Amino acid sequence: MKLRSIVKNNKFFLIISFVFFIWFFFLTVLSIIGEKTVIFYDALNQVDVSSNYTSKLTLLRYIVEPFYTVGYILEYKFTWMFLFLMFYPILRGIYLCLKRFGLFNSNKLKLISYPLADIITFSFKTLSIAILIVGTYILIGFMIQGYFFVSRYFMVPVQLAVRISLTLIFMKIVYMCIKLLHPKLSLNLFKKSFSWKNSKLYGIKREIVLFVGIGFLLLSLNVISISTPFPPHKIIPVEPLDDDEFLFDFHVHTTYSDGWLSVEERIKWYMKQGISGAAFSDHDNLRGAKSAQKYVECHNLDFLVFMAVEWTDNAHDIHMNYYGITEEIVPLQSYTPGGPVAMNASDTISYVKANGGYIIVNHYNYVPNPNGGFGVPYSLDQLRDWGVDGFEIVAGGSYKGKYQQIRDYCLSNNLTCIGGSDIHTNEDLNTFIKLRLVDPTNFTITNIFETLKNNTHEIIAINLNPERVDFPGDLNKLGFYVLEDFINYILNVDIFQALSWIIWSGFIYFIFCLGYRKIKKVDLKLLKSKIY
């Protein structure tokens, strides 16, 4: 009888505990039988070179592994929000129905919902104001300079607004906790919401605020998770590099366009991974490359910075990286009075080549062209005839499908095969080029590209979590990619990654137990006095 009473009075705790121990058991099994596999594939020579490289995680990375993983899986697409939009109303509706039938009518639960709702309401207000301010700033900039302004200047204010907002929300939570714990202070939450609660529209307003507030919070945490410079993996060649061998990346982004790491963070990110140098190729501007070069020179770092720009024509969906010229060129869609010269694709290629630069087509759209051949909006033959130096055959770690056909075209037409990580967030490097220079003291872009033109280098795509589960494309478009990526990740962890998850899960469960115990013991009258 006593056991039945305990179960009846602690259903929620027992359910959470049961779920946790299943998760704990699963992680324990993974730590015992799991085997991490990292594939290094040379897409140019079409050979698996995993025996030539290893991927190593530092102790600090193991410590923060779950937090890194959240950012890695959520990415910067934000399409996972479709899952929130689909499932939150369903789960919320189930909760309200069960509550109406008396399953969630605990007085303590009712009282605790007040501070929780107040925090979400404060988050809704704070983040709404932040969005309004940033949106106004971007809109004014767009009205003055068009897309040119947006592509260059939107990232820093977005990140600044999110960080300030979350700091204020954290301070609000701390303030409420102090009031709850202080013997003489009270929150008076009921009095604050009393007049609003008497309104006929209270229920609708409340649900909208909760829905939007939670959504804003999740988006803000996503921004933090992908812009925090977590320790990356380190790429270690099994055989040490010769003095004339280097590891490069020819495509990356910073906060000077749509990247989520600053120039300084990106340079340190590369160096920690054992990369010799990189082309900083922000969209339609050289600010990132110039800043990176200045940072390296000021701090006397052993790291090479190549000047580059990703010429970005979103109107026609074609992107090209140009290297070796210190002049900004933008597509016609980004023309602004007094700004950089604006040109179409063919003129841009001709201009870059005439001024001693090099130009590569990025993540090309290899599909049948209505006017013949392959590729849109311009065919492979058109781009070749206009004078491009080559194409990416690895982009963001992807090398299958269309990239195989682009590779074959490049080799048949004496064009340079190149690869770039095209990374925007803090995820581990997924692509690099191993290049042997005839003159290892000559790091001019001319020497680099003349060597690349021979196509004797390696273009390495790194698959850190080989695919074991593959959801249909339509599901992934609806945000289910987060579930697919997490399953593939969790099935590919080593013992220390699993241990990190076990420790953090145990810590969260411990905090939950303490909080639950505290709530169960708290005097109902005292709690009422704090809330009311």
Secondary structure, 3 states (H helix, E strand, C coil): CHHHHHHHHCHHHHHHHHHHHHHHHHHHHHHHHCCCCCEEEECCCCEECHHHEEEECCHHHHHCHHHHHHHHHHCCCCCCHHHHHHHHHHHHHHHHHHHHCCCCCCHHHHHHHHHHHHHHHHHHHHHHHHHHHHHHHHHHHHHHHCHHHHHHHCHHHHHHHHHHHHHHHHHHHHHHHHHHHCCCCCCCHHHHHHHHHCCCCHHHHHHHHHHHHHHHHHHHHHHHHHHCCCCCCEEEECCCCCCCEEEEEEEECCCCCCCCCCHHHHHHHHHHCCCCEEEECCECCCHHHHHHHHHHHHCCCCCEEEEEEEEEECCCCEEEEEECCCCCEECHHHCCCCCCEECCHHHHHHHHHHCCCEEEEECCEEEECCCCCEEECCCHHHHHHHCCCEEEEEECCECCCHHHHHHHHHHHCCCEEEEECCECCCCCCCEEEEEECCCCCCCCHHHHHHHHCCCCCEEEEEECCCCCCCCCHHHHHHHHHHHHHHHHHHCCCCHHHHHHHHHHHHHHHHHHHHHHHHHHHCCHHHHHHHHC
